[in-house]
Amino acid sequence: MKSSGWLEVVAMIWRQIRTIGPFPGMVTVVIPGLILWLIGPGAGFDDLSTAVRAVAIGVGVVLLVLGFGLFVWTVALFARRGKGTLAPFDAPTELVVDGPYRHVRNPMYAGVFAVLAGEVLVFQSWTVLVWFAVFATVVAMFVPRKEERWLMDRFPDEYAAYRSHVPRWIPRPTGWTPEYAGPQRSGT
């Protein structure tokens, strides 16, 4: 790879890091960390048996790993296919309809939700569960009102077709391939 190719890769990685910290980093690391530090996990999980608590922690770790993996995958697709980041000020210039986006319109949020659910179980924290519920409610209101309108304005024909075939939250079993997909779209 030429040196200019490496510079482009480094620049894209920096663009991604710059947006991950303030957005999902705040939601999944800083705020839960502050909640646990200032308030503590809250009461409730103490009443469960040791075995049930151990299973909850195991399931939580699986959710953390899967959620983080899904998030990283979607960020990579935004960079590679969309030529942008998750931030509104540096958004993708192309509509991303690859990988998990073929099954559900909001896999990045699904990854963040899985990380938060994993944190609830690993830390056995009712207070983090409340944060998760608040965040999920805000996202459920924000996505249709703001994000989807913005996408319709930015990619009117492509997003209309995408929205009519791919559900917002519950993944479709088979991936959708848009008619406009050319050889640059792998379908995976």
C-alpha positions as CSV (number, residue, x, y, z in Angstrom):
1,M,0.0,0.0,0.0
2,K,1.3,3.4,-0.9
3,S,2.1,5.9,1.9
4,S,-0.9,8.0,0.9
5,G,-3.1,4.8,1.4
6,W,-1.8,4.4,4.9
7,L,-2.4,8.1,5.6
8,E,-6.0,7.6,4.5
9,V,-6.4,4.6,6.8
10,V,-4.9,6.5,9.7
11,A,-7.1,9.5,9.0
12,M,-10.3,7.3,8.9
13,I,-9.3,5.6,12.1
14,W,-8.9,9.0,13.8
15,R,-12.3,10.1,12.4
16,Q,-13.9,7.1,14.0
17,I,-12.2,7.4,17.4
18,R,-13.1,11.1,17.5
19,T,-16.8,10.2,17.2
20,I,-16.9,7.0,19.3
21,G,-15.8,8.7,22.5
22,P,-18.4,11.4,22.7
23,F,-21.3,9.3,21.5
24,P,-21.4,5.5,22.3
25,G,-18.4,5.8,24.6
26,M,-20.4,8.3,26.8
27,V,-23.5,6.1,26.7
28,T,-21.8,2.8,27.4
29,V,-18.8,3.7,29.5
30,V,-18.9,7.1,31.1
31,I,-22.5,7.3,32.2
32,P,-22.8,3.7,33.5
33,G,-19.4,4.2,35.3
34,L,-20.6,7.4,36.9
35,I,-23.9,5.8,37.9
36,L,-22.0,2.9,39.5
37,W,-19.5,5.2,41.2
38,L,-22.0,7.7,42.5
39,I,-25.1,5.6,43.2
40,G,-23.9,2.1,43.2
41,P,-25.6,-0.9,41.6
42,G,-28.8,-0.5,43.7
43,A,-30.6,-3.3,45.6
44,G,-32.3,-6.3,44.2
45,F,-29.8,-8.7,42.7
46,D,-28.6,-9.7,46.2
47,D,-31.8,-11.7,46.6
48,L,-30.8,-14.1,43.8
49,S,-28.9,-17.3,44.4
50,T,-25.2,-17.4,43.7
51,A,-25.8,-19.7,40.7
52,V,-28.4,-17.4,39.2
53,R,-26.1,-14.4,39.7
54,A,-23.2,-16.4,38.0
55,V,-25.4,-17.2,35.0
56,A,-26.4,-13.6,34.8
57,I,-22.8,-12.5,34.7
58,G,-22.0,-15.1,32.0
59,V,-24.9,-14.0,29.9
60,G,-23.9,-10.4,30.5
61,V,-20.3,-11.0,29.2
62,V,-21.7,-12.7,26.1
63,L,-24.0,-9.7,25.5
64,L,-21.0,-7.3,26.0
65,V,-18.9,-9.2,23.5
66,L,-21.6,-9.6,20.9
67,G,-22.8,-6.0,21.3
68,F,-19.3,-4.6,21.0
69,G,-18.6,-6.8,18.0
70,L,-21.8,-5.6,16.2
71,F,-20.9,-2.0,17.0
72,V,-17.4,-2.4,15.6
73,W,-18.7,-4.1,12.5
74,T,-21.2,-1.3,11.9
75,V,-18.6,1.4,12.5
76,A,-16.3,-0.3,10.0
77,L,-19.1,-0.4,7.4
78,F,-19.7,3.3,7.9
79,A,-16.0,3.9,7.3
80,R,-15.5,1.5,4.4
81,R,-18.9,1.6,2.6
82,G,-20.3,4.9,3.7
83,K,-17.0,6.9,3.8
84,G,-18.0,8.6,7.1
85,T,-18.6,8.1,10.8
86,L,-21.5,7.7,13.1
87,A,-21.4,11.5,14.0
88,P,-23.9,13.8,12.3
89,F,-21.2,16.3,11.6
90,D,-19.1,13.6,9.7
91,A,-21.9,11.3,8.5
92,P,-21.5,8.7,5.7
93,T,-21.8,10.1,2.2
94,E,-23.3,6.8,0.9
95,L,-26.2,4.8,2.3
96,V,-24.9,1.7,4.0
97,V,-26.9,-1.4,3.1
98,D,-24.4,-4.1,3.8
99,G,-23.8,-6.6,6.6
100,P,-26.2,-6.3,9.4
101,Y,-27.9,-3.3,7.7
102,R,-29.3,-5.8,5.3
103,H,-31.4,-7.3,8.1
104,V,-32.3,-4.3,10.3
105,R,-32.0,-0.5,9.9
106,N,-30.4,0.2,13.3
107,P,-27.8,-2.5,14.1
108,M,-25.5,0.1,15.7
109,Y,-28.1,0.9,18.3
110,A,-28.7,-2.8,18.7
111,G,-25.0,-3.2,19.5
112,V,-25.1,-0.4,22.1
113,F,-28.3,-1.9,23.6
114,A,-26.6,-5.3,23.9
115,V,-23.6,-3.7,25.6
116,L,-25.8,-1.8,28.1
117,A,-27.9,-5.0,28.8
118,G,-24.6,-6.8,29.3
119,E,-23.5,-4.2,31.8
120,V,-26.7,-4.5,33.7
121,L,-26.1,-8.2,34.1
122,V,-22.4,-8.1,34.8
123,F,-22.6,-5.4,37.4
124,Q,-26.0,-6.6,38.5
125,S,-27.2,-3.1,38.6
126,W,-30.8,-1.8,38.7
127,T,-29.5,1.7,38.4
128,V,-27.7,0.9,35.1
129,L,-31.0,-0.8,34.0
130,V,-32.8,2.5,34.6
131,W,-30.2,4.3,32.5
132,F,-30.6,1.7,29.7
133,A,-34.4,2.2,29.8
134,V,-34.0,6.0,29.6
135,F,-31.5,5.7,26.7
136,A,-33.6,3.2,24.8
137,T,-36.7,5.4,25.2
138,V,-34.8,8.5,23.9
139,V,-33.4,6.5,20.9
140,A,-36.9,5.0,20.1
141,M,-38.3,8.6,19.9
142,F,-35.2,10.1,18.2
143,V,-34.7,7.6,15.4
144,P,-38.0,8.0,13.6
145,R,-38.4,11.7,14.2
146,K,-34.9,12.9,13.4
147,E,-32.5,10.3,12.1
148,E,-34.9,8.8,9.5
149,R,-36.0,12.2,8.3
150,W,-32.4,13.2,7.8
151,L,-31.7,10.0,5.9
152,M,-34.8,10.6,3.7
153,D,-33.6,14.1,2.9
154,R,-30.0,12.9,2.2
155,F,-30.8,9.7,0.2
156,P,-34.4,10.1,-0.9
157,D,-34.9,7.2,-3.3
158,E,-32.4,4.8,-1.8
159,Y,-33.6,5.2,1.8
160,A,-37.3,5.0,0.8
161,A,-36.6,1.6,-0.8
162,Y,-34.5,0.5,2.1
163,R,-37.1,1.6,4.7
164,S,-39.8,-0.3,2.8
165,H,-37.9,-3.6,2.9
166,V,-35.8,-3.5,6.1
167,P,-37.4,-3.2,9.6
168,R,-36.3,-0.6,12.1
169,W,-35.7,-2.7,15.2
170,I,-36.6,-6.4,14.6
171,P,-34.2,-8.0,12.1
172,R,-35.6,-9.7,9.1
173,P,-34.4,-13.4,8.7
174,T,-32.9,-12.9,5.3
175,G,-30.8,-10.0,4.2
176,W,-32.3,-7.5,1.7
177,T,-30.2,-6.6,-1.4
178,P,-31.2,-3.3,-3.0
179,E,-31.9,-3.2,-6.7
180,Y,-29.4,-0.4,-7.1
181,A,-26.6,-2.5,-5.7
182,G,-23.8,-2.7,-8.1
183,P,-20.6,-4.7,-8.1
184,Q,-19.2,-2.6,-5.2
185,R,-21.8,-4.1,-2.8
186,S,-20.9,-7.5,-1.6
187,G,-24.1,-8.2,0.2
188,T,-22.3,-9.2,3.4
